[in-house]
Amino acid sequence: MDEILKQLGALMLGSVPTILCFIVLVVAYNFLVYRPLRRVLAERRARTVGAVASASAAIAAADANTRKYEEALRAARAEVYAAREERIRRWNAEREAVVTEARKAAQDRVAAAQREIASAAEAAQNQVKAGSAALIAQVVKAVLPAGMAGQA
């Protein structure tokens, strides 16, 4: 057993430089690689989170602008539709006024034509009455002999 302990002691004594090298290597790794790597990763994470936050803010601003533009577009469309409806209403009113005026003018012409026809009919009746007496006299003169025409 003594020999085992001696061998074990010799192994431990031989491993001390390896242990010291390993400790120096771990400390050097910690200072040269691990800490700068953690610092770079933390900075990268901060930049990423900042970029995500700024992107979220930009998206929110874009959404707000989109809503504002959509509302302005809706208002402009409503204004255009209202102007269109007003124009159509005005055209219909103008058309109705023209139709009413044309109807009145046609009625006036019809009334004037009826008055003219009535006066022409009355003149024709008067002419027929005036001409009928002369025509009757001629018919009587032609039908009756000369002596009897004066008695009739």
C-alpha positions as CSV (number, residue, x, y, z in Angstrom):
1,M,0.0,0.0,0.0
2,D,2.9,2.3,0.6
3,E,4.0,1.8,-2.8
4,I,0.5,2.7,-4.2
5,L,0.6,5.9,-2.1
6,K,4.1,6.7,-3.5
7,Q,2.9,6.1,-7.0
8,L,-0.1,8.2,-6.3
9,G,2.0,11.0,-4.9
10,A,4.3,10.8,-7.9
11,L,1.3,11.0,-10.2
12,M,0.0,14.0,-8.3
13,L,3.3,15.7,-8.4
14,G,3.6,15.1,-12.1
15,S,0.1,16.4,-12.7
16,V,0.7,19.7,-10.9
17,P,2.3,21.4,-14.0
18,T,-0.7,20.1,-16.1
19,I,-3.2,21.4,-13.5
20,L,-1.3,24.8,-13.4
21,C,-1.3,24.9,-17.2
22,F,-5.0,24.1,-17.3
23,I,-5.8,26.8,-14.7
24,V,-3.7,29.4,-16.7
25,L,-5.4,28.3,-19.9
26,V,-8.9,28.7,-18.3
27,V,-8.0,32.1,-16.9
28,A,-6.5,33.2,-20.3
29,Y,-9.6,31.8,-22.1
30,N,-11.8,33.7,-19.6
31,F,-9.9,37.0,-20.2
32,L,-9.1,36.7,-23.9
33,V,-12.2,34.9,-25.3
34,Y,-15.1,34.4,-23.0
35,R,-15.5,38.0,-21.5
36,P,-15.1,39.8,-24.9
37,L,-17.4,37.3,-26.4
38,R,-20.0,37.9,-23.7
39,R,-19.6,41.7,-24.1
40,V,-20.0,41.4,-27.9
41,L,-23.1,39.2,-27.5
42,A,-24.6,41.6,-24.9
43,E,-24.0,44.5,-27.2
44,R,-25.4,42.5,-30.1
45,R,-28.5,41.6,-28.1
46,A,-28.9,45.3,-27.0
47,R,-28.6,46.4,-30.6
48,T,-31.1,43.7,-31.7
49,V,-33.6,44.6,-29.0
50,G,-33.1,48.3,-29.9
51,A,-33.6,47.5,-33.6
52,V,-36.7,45.4,-32.8
53,A,-38.0,48.2,-30.6
54,S,-37.3,50.9,-33.3
55,A,-38.8,48.6,-35.9
56,S,-41.9,48.1,-33.8
57,A,-42.1,51.9,-33.3
58,A,-41.7,52.4,-37.0
59,I,-44.4,49.8,-37.7
60,A,-46.7,51.5,-35.2
61,A,-46.0,54.9,-36.9
62,A,-46.6,53.4,-40.3
63,D,-49.9,51.9,-39.1
64,A,-51.0,55.3,-37.7
65,N,-50.1,57.0,-40.9
66,T,-52.0,54.2,-42.8
67,R,-55.0,54.8,-40.7
68,K,-54.7,58.5,-41.2
69,Y,-54.4,58.2,-45.0
70,E,-57.3,55.7,-45.1
71,E,-59.5,58.1,-43.2
72,A,-58.4,60.9,-45.5
73,L,-59.2,58.7,-48.4
74,R,-62.6,57.8,-47.0
75,A,-63.3,61.5,-46.5
76,A,-62.2,62.3,-50.0
77,R,-64.3,59.5,-51.4
78,A,-67.3,60.7,-49.4
79,E,-66.7,64.2,-50.6
80,V,-66.5,63.0,-54.2
81,Y,-69.7,61.0,-53.8
82,A,-71.5,63.9,-52.2
83,A,-70.4,66.2,-55.1
84,R,-71.5,63.6,-57.6
85,E,-74.9,63.2,-55.9
86,E,-75.3,67.0,-55.8
87,R,-74.3,67.3,-59.5
88,I,-76.8,64.5,-60.4
89,R,-79.5,66.2,-58.3
90,R,-78.8,69.5,-60.0
91,W,-78.9,67.9,-63.4
92,N,-82.2,66.3,-62.6
93,A,-83.6,69.6,-61.4
94,E,-82.4,71.3,-64.5
95,R,-83.9,68.5,-66.7
96,E,-87.2,68.8,-64.8
97,A,-87.2,72.6,-65.3
98,V,-86.5,72.2,-69.0
99,V,-89.2,69.5,-69.3
100,T,-91.7,71.6,-67.4
101,E,-90.9,74.6,-69.5
102,A,-91.2,72.6,-72.7
103,R,-94.5,71.1,-71.5
104,K,-95.8,74.6,-70.7
105,A,-94.7,75.9,-74.1
106,A,-96.4,72.9,-75.8
107,Q,-99.6,73.5,-73.8
108,D,-99.5,77.2,-74.8
109,R,-99.0,76.3,-78.5
110,V,-101.9,73.7,-78.2
111,A,-104.1,76.3,-76.6
112,A,-103.2,78.9,-79.2
113,A,-103.8,76.4,-82.0
114,Q,-107.2,75.5,-80.4
115,R,-108.1,79.2,-80.3
116,E,-107.0,79.6,-83.9
117,I,-109.0,76.5,-85.0
118,A,-112.0,77.8,-83.1
119,S,-111.8,81.2,-84.6
120,A,-111.2,79.7,-88.1
121,A,-114.2,77.4,-87.5
122,E,-116.4,80.3,-86.5
123,A,-115.2,82.3,-89.5
124,A,-116.0,79.3,-91.7
125,Q,-119.4,79.0,-90.1
126,N,-120.1,82.7,-90.7
127,Q,-118.9,82.4,-94.3
128,V,-121.0,79.3,-94.8
129,K,-124.1,81.1,-93.3
130,A,-123.4,84.1,-95.5
131,G,-122.8,82.0,-98.6
132,S,-125.7,79.7,-97.9
133,A,-128.3,82.5,-98.4
134,A,-126.8,83.3,-101.8
135,L,-126.6,79.7,-102.7
136,I,-130.2,79.1,-101.7
137,A,-131.2,82.0,-103.9
138,Q,-129.3,80.6,-106.9
139,V,-130.8,77.1,-106.3
140,V,-134.3,78.5,-106.1
141,K,-133.7,80.6,-109.2
142,A,-132.4,77.6,-111.1
143,V,-135.1,75.2,-109.9
144,L,-138.2,77.4,-110.1
145,P,-139.3,79.1,-113.2
146,A,-138.5,82.8,-113.6
147,G,-141.9,84.1,-112.5
148,M,-142.2,82.1,-109.4
149,A,-138.7,82.8,-108.1
150,G,-139.8,86.4,-107.2
151,Q,-142.8,85.1,-105.2
152,A,-140.8,82.7,-103.1
